[in-house]
Amino acid sequence: MARALASSPRLLLLDEPVAGMHRSGMQQVSQLIRSLAAEGMTVLLIEHNMTFVMELCSRITVLNFGRVITTGAPGEVARHPEVIVAYLGGNHGHA
């Protein structure tokens, strides 16, 4: 990430930035991303850690097998039935 930031980009693309990290490392990455965004940088990340995503992102687009399920604020996304089944661990009556 440091190498990417060295060129002062306007857009930062991150693929699984907290994969395998403990909570303290995730918090540091979250703080860094928030500070970059506060400085005007656009940050796009792909991440499977839904807790991290829900706490960090202001806008989320959820894909399942390459198909967009929904886009919106974290609260909206977390209530979407297909997101719950695919990523948040509930089957809500589905077999």
C-alpha positions in Angstrom: 0.0 0.0 0.0 2.9 2.4 0.8 4.2 1.9 -2.8 0.8 2.8 -4.2 0.5 5.9 -2.1 4.0 7.1 -3.0 2.7 8.5 -6.3 -0.1 10.5 -4.6 -2.9 8.9 -6.6 -6.5 10.2 -6.7 -7.9 6.7 -6.7 -6.7 3.8 -4.6 -7.8 0.2 -5.5 -7.4 -2.3 -2.8 -8.0 -6.1 -3.1 -8.6 -7.8 0.3 -6.6 -5.3 2.3 -7.3 -7.0 5.6 -7.2 -10.6 4.6 -5.6 -12.6 7.5 -5.2 -9.6 9.8 -6.0 -9.5 13.4 -8.5 -6.9 14.7 -5.7 -4.4 15.6 -4.3 -4.5 12.1 -7.7 -4.1 10.6 -8.3 -1.0 12.8 -5.0 0.5 11.5 -5.9 -0.1 7.9 -9.4 1.4 8.5 -7.9 4.5 10.1 -5.5 4.9 7.1 -8.3 4.5 4.6 -10.5 7.0 6.5 -7.7 9.6 6.5 -7.1 9.1 2.8 -10.7 9.6 2.0 -10.9 12.6 4.3 -8.1 14.1 2.2 -10.2 13.6 -0.9 -8.9 10.3 -2.2 -11.4 7.8 -3.7 -10.8 4.4 -2.2 -12.4 1.3 -3.9 -11.9 -2.0 -2.1 -12.8 -5.6 -2.6 -13.2 -7.3 0.7 -15.0 -10.4 2.1 -14.8 -9.3 5.7 -18.3 -7.9 5.9 -17.8 -6.5 9.4 -14.8 -4.4 8.2 -16.8 -3.3 5.1 -19.9 -2.3 7.1 -17.9 -0.3 9.6 -15.7 1.5 7.1 -17.6 2.1 3.9 -20.2 4.8 3.2 -21.4 3.1 0.0 -21.3 -0.6 -0.8 -22.0 -2.6 -3.9 -22.4 -6.3 -3.2 -21.8 -8.9 -5.9 -22.5 -12.6 -5.8 -20.9 -14.7 -8.6 -20.3 -11.6 -10.6 -23.9 -10.3 -10.4 -24.8 -7.1 -8.5 -27.2 -7.9 -5.7 -27.5 -4.4 -4.3 -25.9 -1.0 -3.9 -26.4 1.4 -1.0 -25.5 2.6 2.5 -24.3 -0.1 4.9 -27.6 -0.3 6.8 -29.6 -0.8 3.6 -27.2 -3.4 2.3 -27.2 -5.3 5.6 -31.0 -5.7 5.4 -31.1 -6.9 1.8 -32.3 -10.6 1.9 -29.8 -11.9 -0.8 -26.9 -10.2 1.0 -28.0 -11.9 4.3 -28.1 -15.3 2.7 -24.9 -14.9 0.6 -22.6 -13.0 3.0 -24.0 -12.5 6.5 -24.7 -16.1 7.3 -28.5 -16.4 7.5 -30.7 -18.6 5.4 -34.0 -17.2 6.8 -36.1 -20.2 5.9 -34.3 -21.1 2.7 -33.2 -24.7 2.3 
